[in-house]
Amino acid sequence: MLAATYTAPNELSLTTVDKRTRNIGEILVKVEAVGINPTDIKHLTSGMLPYSGTKASVFKPIGFGSEGSGVVVSVPEASEVSAAPNQPTFHVGDNVYFLVDRMNQEQEQGAVSEFVSVRPLHAAIVPPSLSMVRAAATPLALLTAYQALRLQGFSSPNCGVGKRILITGASGGVGHFAVQLAKKVYKFDHIVAVCSKENAEFVKKLGADEVVDYKTENFATKYVSNKFDVGFDLVGGDPMCCSPCDCCASRDPLGHTIQKVRKVTKKSGSIIGLMTGASFAGPCGTCCGICCSCLPGLCLYKCSCCGPKYSSYFLPRGHISKANVDLTLLGEWIDEGLIVPEVSYTVGMADIRSGITRMDKPYRAFNNSSTSLHETHEADSTSHWGKVVVVLGGENRTAAEEEEEIIEK
C-alpha cells in the first residue's frame, strides 16, 4: 500500500509499504481523506516523531498525518472486546473520522496511508450531514477548540452569554471552529477575531463581530481599556517568561501573542493557550527554552493572584482518550448546522506537497528551507483559511469545486 513518510527533516515521500494489519483491540480503516495540520508540518520540518522527540531515519521512517476519515474494513474479535470492555463498537462498512495516536502508535503509521489501525476510543461515526472530505478536516482541530474551551468551563450551550472573547489565529483550522463554537453554541455576546485582512470576511461569516488585522493593528493596545472575559490564543499560547536573555526562547515572535492576550484579558477572566511549541524553540535548544522560558512562565501565569486564570491545552495529554465521546456530541452539533468544517483546498495523495505549501504563516516559511518540497510545487498566492485536505485517489480542487461535485452526486 502507499503511505506518506519522512526519513529526515522535510524529506517527505510516497512509499510502498506492507499493507497495514489491524492491531489487537483496534479497528482497521481504509482511509479516504486526511486533514493537514500545522503540527504535522512542524514535525516534518524537524524530522521528528510528534510529541516523543524520536528522530526519523531511513531505518525508522515516520508517517505523516494525524487525522482522517474512512471506512471500517475490520473490527476486533469477540475475545478482544471482552478483554477491553467499555470500548465503543464499530461495524464493517461504518464511515468514521479518527485520530492517529502519535504518542503510542507504531512509529511509521501516519494518517496519509491507504489503511490505518485505530483505537476505538479515538474514532467516531461520521455525522450524516458531513462529506468524507469535511469529516477528515474535523477531528484534531474541532476537538482542540472544544476541549481547550472546556478547560475553562465553556462546554455547554449558552455558557458564554454576557461575555466577550478574543480569538487569535481565528481563520485557521482550530480558530474557525472556535469562532463557530463561541457564536452559535456558547452564544458569547461579542467575538473579536484576529487574522489577516484577506480572511476577514470568512471569519465574519462564521460569526465574528469584529476582525483585527494582525499585520496592521495591535490588539494589545486597541482593547486595553475594553478587556475580554476570555482570551483564546491559538498562535503562541505557550506560557512565556519575559527573560532579558537575547538567546531565550521568549524572543520567538510567536511567543509574544500570549503576552498581548494577557494584557487585554480581565483579571477575573480566563486565558486559554494552545501549546504550539513556541516556548520550546530558540538558539539555546529545546531544554533551555523549556527551563528558562516555558516553566518560569507557567509558574508566573498559574501562581499570579492578580491576573487572569490560565490554562494550556495539549491534545495528547489525556484529552485524546475522550475523542469518541466528544466527537459523537460534536457530531450532533454539526448535524444541527451549528458547526461547519471549512475546507479551502483539497489535493491528491501524489500532490501532498502542494497542500503543505498552502498552509498559512508561520508554517508557510517551511517552504523556504525545503528545496525538495518547493522546487516543483509553487505555493499558491490564494489566502489559506480553514483546512487543507488530502484526498486519497483524488485531485487538486478548490473548496468551490469540491462542493460542486458533492452537490452533483
C-alpha positions as CSV (number, residue, x, y, z in Angstrom):
1,M,0.0,0.0,0.0
2,L,1.0,3.6,-0.4
3,A,1.9,5.8,2.6
4,A,3.4,9.3,3.1
5,T,6.5,9.1,5.3
6,Y,9.6,11.1,6.1
7,T,13.1,9.9,6.9
8,A,14.7,13.3,7.6
9,P,13.7,17.0,8.0
10,N,11.5,17.9,5.0
11,E,12.2,14.6,3.2
12,L,8.6,13.6,2.6
13,S,7.8,11.0,0.0
14,L,5.2,8.4,-1.0
15,T,6.5,4.9,-0.4
16,T,5.1,1.4,-0.9
17,V,4.9,-0.4,2.4
18,D,3.3,-3.7,3.6
19,K,-0.4,-3.4,3.9
20,R,-1.4,-2.3,7.4
21,T,-2.9,-5.1,9.5
22,R,-5.3,-4.5,12.4
23,N,-3.7,-4.2,15.8
24,I,-5.3,-6.2,18.7
25,G,-8.4,-4.4,20.0
26,E,-8.4,-1.8,17.2
27,I,-10.3,-1.2,14.0
28,L,-8.8,-1.2,10.6
29,V,-9.8,1.8,8.4
30,K,-9.5,2.2,4.6
31,V,-8.6,5.9,4.5
32,E,-10.5,8.2,2.1
33,A,-9.2,11.6,3.2
34,V,-6.7,13.2,5.6
35,G,-6.6,16.7,7.1
36,I,-3.3,18.6,7.1
37,N,-2.5,20.4,10.4
38,P,0.3,22.9,11.3
39,T,1.6,20.3,13.9
40,D,2.1,17.8,11.1
41,I,4.2,20.4,9.1
42,K,6.1,21.5,12.2
43,H,7.3,17.9,13.0
44,L,8.0,17.2,9.3
45,T,10.4,20.2,9.2
46,S,12.1,19.0,12.4
47,G,12.2,15.4,11.2
48,M,10.9,14.1,14.5
49,L,8.1,11.9,15.7
50,P,5.4,14.2,17.1
51,Y,5.5,14.6,20.9
52,S,8.2,12.0,21.6
53,G,11.2,13.6,20.0
54,T,12.2,10.4,18.2
55,K,14.3,11.2,15.1
56,A,13.2,9.9,11.7
57,S,15.6,7.9,9.7
58,V,15.7,5.6,6.6
59,F,15.5,2.7,9.0
60,K,12.7,4.2,11.1
61,P,10.5,6.4,8.8
62,I,7.7,8.5,10.4
63,G,4.2,8.6,8.9
64,F,2.7,11.9,8.0
65,G,-0.8,13.0,9.2
66,S,-2.7,12.9,12.5
67,E,-6.4,12.7,11.5
68,G,-8.7,11.5,8.7
69,S,-11.8,9.8,7.6
70,G,-12.5,6.4,6.0
71,V,-14.5,3.2,6.0
72,V,-14.1,0.4,8.6
73,V,-12.9,-2.8,7.0
74,S,-12.1,-4.9,10.1
75,V,-13.2,-4.9,13.7
76,P,-12.0,-6.6,16.9
77,E,-12.9,-10.2,17.5
78,A,-15.2,-11.1,20.4
79,S,-12.3,-12.2,22.6
80,E,-10.6,-8.8,22.1
81,V,-13.8,-7.0,23.0
82,S,-14.2,-9.0,26.2
83,A,-10.6,-8.2,27.2
84,A,-11.2,-4.5,26.8
85,P,-14.7,-3.7,27.9
86,N,-16.4,-0.2,27.7
87,Q,-14.9,0.4,24.2
88,P,-17.2,1.9,21.5
89,T,-18.4,-0.6,19.0
90,F,-18.0,-0.3,15.2
91,H,-19.1,-2.4,12.3
92,V,-17.5,-3.2,8.9
93,G,-18.8,-0.6,6.5
94,D,-19.1,2.3,9.0
95,N,-17.9,5.7,7.9
96,V,-15.6,7.0,10.7
97,Y,-13.4,10.0,11.4
98,F,-10.4,9.4,13.6
99,L,-7.2,10.5,15.2
100,V,-3.9,8.6,14.9
101,D,-2.3,8.4,18.4
102,R,1.2,9.8,17.6
103,M,2.5,9.1,21.2
104,N,1.7,5.4,21.4
105,Q,1.1,4.1,17.9
106,E,3.7,2.4,15.8
107,Q,6.2,4.9,14.7
108,E,5.7,4.6,10.9
109,Q,2.0,4.9,11.0
110,G,0.5,8.2,9.8
111,A,-2.9,9.1,8.6
112,V,-1.8,9.6,5.0
113,S,-1.8,5.9,4.3
114,E,-4.2,3.7,2.4
115,F,-5.0,1.8,5.7
116,V,-4.6,2.7,9.3
117,S,-5.2,0.8,12.6
118,V,-7.1,3.0,15.0
119,R,-8.1,2.6,18.7
120,P,-11.9,2.6,19.0
121,L,-11.7,5.4,21.6
122,H,-10.0,7.6,19.0
123,A,-12.7,7.3,16.3
124,A,-16.4,8.1,15.9
125,I,-19.2,7.7,13.3
126,V,-19.1,10.5,10.7
127,P,-22.3,12.7,11.1
128,P,-24.7,12.0,8.2
129,S,-24.6,15.6,7.1
130,L,-20.8,15.6,6.5
131,S,-18.9,14.6,3.4
132,M,-15.9,12.4,4.0
133,V,-13.7,15.4,2.9
134,R,-15.1,17.7,5.5
135,A,-15.1,14.9,8.1
136,A,-11.3,14.4,7.5
137,A,-10.8,18.1,8.4
138,T,-12.6,17.8,11.7
139,P,-11.2,15.6,14.5
140,L,-8.0,17.3,15.6
141,A,-8.9,20.9,15.1
142,L,-12.5,20.7,16.4
143,L,-11.5,18.6,19.4
144,T,-8.7,21.1,20.2
145,A,-11.1,24.1,20.1
146,Y,-13.8,22.3,22.1
147,Q,-11.6,20.6,24.7
148,A,-9.5,23.7,25.2
149,L,-12.5,25.9,25.9
150,R,-13.8,23.2,28.2
151,L,-10.7,23.6,30.4
152,Q,-12.1,27.0,31.5
153,G,-15.7,25.8,31.9
154,F,-17.1,26.5,28.5
155,S,-18.7,23.4,27.1
156,S,-22.5,23.7,27.2
157,P,-24.9,25.7,25.1
158,N,-25.3,29.4,26.1
159,C,-22.4,29.3,28.6
160,G,-20.9,32.4,27.0
161,V,-23.9,34.7,27.4
162,G,-22.9,38.1,28.7
163,K,-19.2,37.6,28.0
164,R,-16.6,38.8,25.4
165,I,-14.0,36.6,23.8
166,L,-10.8,37.3,21.8
167,I,-9.6,34.6,19.5
168,T,-6.2,34.8,17.8
169,G,-5.5,32.7,14.6
170,A,-9.2,32.8,14.0
171,S,-9.2,31.8,10.4
172,G,-7.2,28.6,10.7
173,G,-8.2,25.1,11.5
174,V,-8.7,25.4,15.2
175,G,-9.7,29.1,15.0
176,H,-12.5,28.7,12.6
177,F,-14.1,26.1,14.8
178,A,-13.5,28.2,17.9
179,V,-15.4,31.1,16.3
180,Q,-18.4,28.9,15.5
181,L,-18.5,27.4,18.9
182,A,-18.3,30.8,20.6
183,K,-21.0,32.3,18.4
184,K,-23.5,29.6,17.6
185,V,-23.2,27.2,20.6
186,Y,-21.9,29.2,23.5
187,K,-23.6,32.5,22.5
188,F,-20.8,34.9,23.5
189,D,-22.1,38.4,23.3
190,H,-19.1,39.7,21.4
191,I,-16.4,37.9,19.5
192,V,-13.2,39.6,18.3
193,A,-11.2,37.5,15.8
194,V,-7.5,38.2,15.0
195,C,-6.4,37.1,11.5
196,S,-5.2,38.6,8.2
197,K,-7.4,41.1,6.4
198,E,-7.7,38.6,3.5
199,N,-9.6,36.3,5.7
200,A,-11.8,39.0,7.4
201,E,-14.9,38.2,5.5
202,F,-14.5,34.5,6.1
203,V,-14.4,34.8,9.9
204,K,-17.3,37.4,9.9
205,K,-19.4,34.8,8.1
206,L,-18.5,32.3,10.8
207,G,-19.8,34.7,13.5
208,A,-17.0,37.1,14.4
209,D,-18.4,40.6,15.5
210,E,-15.0,42.3,14.9
211,V,-11.9,41.4,13.0
212,V,-8.4,42.7,13.8
213,D,-5.8,42.5,11.0
214,Y,-2.7,41.4,12.9
215,K,-0.5,42.8,10.1
216,T,-1.6,46.4,10.6
217,E,-3.3,46.6,14.1
218,N,-2.1,45.8,17.6
219,F,-5.0,44.3,19.6
220,A,-3.0,44.7,22.8
221,T,-3.3,48.5,22.6
222,K,-6.7,48.6,20.8
223,Y,-8.6,46.8,23.6
224,V,-6.5,47.8,26.7
225,S,-9.5,49.7,28.1
226,N,-12.1,47.3,26.9
227,K,-10.9,43.9,28.1
228,F,-12.2,40.4,27.4
229,D,-13.6,37.8,29.7
230,V,-11.8,35.1,27.7
231,G,-8.6,35.2,25.7
232,F,-8.0,32.2,23.4
233,D,-4.5,32.2,21.9
234,L,-4.0,29.8,19.0
235,V,-0.8,31.4,17.7
236,G,1.7,31.3,20.5
237,G,-0.3,30.0,23.5
238,D,2.7,28.6,25.5
239,P,3.4,30.3,28.8
240,M,6.3,32.6,28.2
241,C,8.7,34.2,30.7
242,C,9.9,37.8,29.8
243,S,13.5,36.9,30.0
244,P,16.1,39.6,29.3
245,C,18.3,36.9,27.6
246,D,18.6,37.5,23.9
247,C,19.0,33.9,23.1
248,C,16.0,32.8,25.2
249,A,13.0,31.2,23.5
250,S,10.9,34.0,24.8
251,R,12.4,36.1,22.0
252,D,10.4,34.0,19.5
253,P,7.9,36.4,17.9
254,L,5.2,33.7,18.1
255,G,5.5,33.8,21.9
256,H,4.6,37.4,22.1
257,T,0.9,36.8,21.4
258,I,0.1,35.2,24.7
259,Q,1.6,38.2,26.5
260,K,-0.6,40.5,24.4
261,V,-3.7,38.4,25.1
262,R,-2.9,38.5,28.8
263,K,-2.8,42.3,28.7
264,V,-6.3,42.6,27.3
265,T,-8.0,39.9,29.4
266,K,-9.8,40.9,32.6
267,K,-8.1,40.0,35.9
268,S,-11.2,38.0,36.7
269,G,-11.2,36.4,33.2
270,S,-9.6,33.3,31.6
271,I,-6.8,32.7,29.2
272,I,-6.5,29.5,27.2
273,G,-3.2,28.9,25.4
274,L,-2.7,26.3,22.7
275,M,0.7,24.6,23.2
276,T,2.4,25.4,19.9
277,G,6.0,24.8,21.0
278,A,6.9,28.5,20.7
279,S,8.4,28.4,24.2
280,F,10.5,25.3,23.3
281,A,12.3,26.9,20.4
282,G,15.4,29.1,20.5
283,P,19.1,29.2,19.8
284,C,19.9,27.5,23.1
285,G,17.8,24.4,22.3
286,T,14.6,22.9,23.5
287,C,15.7,22.1,27.0
288,C,17.0,25.6,27.7
289,G,13.8,27.0,26.2
290,I,11.7,25.0,28.5
291,C,13.8,25.7,31.6
292,C,14.3,29.4,31.1
293,S,11.1,30.4,29.4
294,C,8.2,27.9,29.5
295,L,8.4,26.6,33.1
296,P,9.0,30.1,34.6
297,G,6.2,31.5,32.5
298,L,3.9,28.7,33.6
299,C,4.7,29.4,37.3
300,L,4.1,33.1,36.7
301,Y,0.7,32.6,35.0
302,K,-0.5,29.9,37.3
303,C,0.6,31.5,40.6
304,S,-0.3,35.1,39.8
305,C,-3.1,36.2,42.2
306,C,-3.7,39.4,40.2
307,G,-4.0,38.1,36.7
308,P,-6.5,36.1,34.7
309,K,-6.7,32.3,35.2
310,Y,-4.5,30.5,32.7
311,S,-4.8,27.0,31.2
312,S,-2.7,25.4,28.5
313,Y,-4.0,22.8,26.1
314,F,-2.1,19.9,24.6
315,L,-4.3,17.2,22.9
316,P,-2.1,14.1,23.5
317,R,-2.0,14.8,27.3
318,G,-5.0,12.7,28.2
319,H,-7.6,14.5,26.0
320,I,-7.3,12.1,23.1
321,S,-8.9,9.4,25.2
322,K,-12.1,11.4,25.1
323,A,-12.2,11.6,21.3
324,N,-15.0,9.2,20.7
325,V,-17.4,10.7,23.3
326,D,-16.6,14.3,22.4
327,L,-16.7,13.7,18.6
328,T,-20.1,12.0,19.0
329,L,-21.5,15.0,20.8
330,L,-19.9,17.5,18.4
331,G,-21.4,15.4,15.5
332,E,-24.8,16.2,16.8
333,W,-24.0,20.0,16.7
334,I,-22.7,19.5,13.2
335,D,-25.9,17.9,12.1
336,E,-27.8,20.7,13.6
337,G,-25.9,23.2,11.5
338,L,-24.1,24.8,14.4
339,I,-20.7,23.8,13.3
340,V,-19.4,23.6,9.7
341,P,-15.9,22.3,8.9
342,E,-14.5,24.5,6.2
343,V,-12.1,23.2,3.6
344,S,-10.3,25.7,1.4
345,Y,-8.5,23.2,-0.8
346,T,-8.0,19.5,-1.5
347,V,-5.1,17.7,-3.0
348,G,-4.5,14.2,-4.3
349,M,-2.2,11.9,-2.4
350,A,0.5,12.2,-5.0
351,D,0.5,16.0,-4.7
352,I,0.6,16.3,-0.9
353,R,3.5,18.8,-1.1
354,S,1.3,21.4,-2.8
355,G,-1.2,21.0,0.1
356,I,1.6,21.7,2.6
357,T,2.7,24.8,0.7
358,R,-0.8,26.3,1.1
359,M,-0.7,26.4,4.9
360,D,-0.6,29.9,6.2
361,K,2.2,31.7,8.1
362,P,4.1,30.9,10.2
363,Y,4.1,27.4,8.7
364,R,4.4,28.6,5.1
365,A,8.0,29.6,6.0
366,F,8.8,25.9,5.8
367,N,8.9,26.2,2.0
368,N,11.9,28.5,2.1
369,S,14.0,25.9,3.9
370,S,13.0,22.9,1.7
371,T,14.2,22.9,-1.8
372,S,12.9,19.4,-2.4
373,L,9.3,20.4,-1.5
374,H,9.4,23.8,-3.2
375,E,11.1,23.1,-6.5
376,T,8.2,21.5,-8.3
377,H,5.2,22.8,-6.3
378,E,4.9,26.6,-6.2
379,A,2.9,27.9,-3.3
380,D,-0.5,29.3,-4.4
381,S,-0.9,33.0,-3.6
382,T,-4.5,32.4,-2.5
383,S,-5.0,33.1,1.2
384,H,-5.5,30.0,3.2
385,W,-8.4,29.5,5.6
386,G,-10.0,26.6,7.4
387,K,-8.3,23.3,6.5
388,V,-6.5,21.7,3.6
389,V,-7.3,18.0,2.9
390,V,-5.5,15.2,1.2
391,V,-8.0,13.0,-0.8
392,L,-6.6,9.6,-1.5
393,G,-7.3,8.9,-5.1
394,G,-8.4,12.5,-5.6
395,E,-7.0,15.5,-7.4
396,N,-6.3,19.2,-6.6
397,R,-9.5,21.2,-6.1
398,T,-10.6,24.5,-4.6
399,A,-13.4,24.4,-2.0
400,A,-15.9,25.6,-4.6
401,E,-15.0,22.8,-7.0
402,E,-15.2,20.2,-4.3
403,E,-18.6,21.4,-3.1
404,E,-19.9,21.5,-6.7
405,E,-19.1,17.8,-7.1
406,I,-20.7,16.9,-3.8
407,I,-23.9,18.6,-4.9
408,E,-23.9,16.8,-8.3
409,K,-23.7,13.5,-6.5
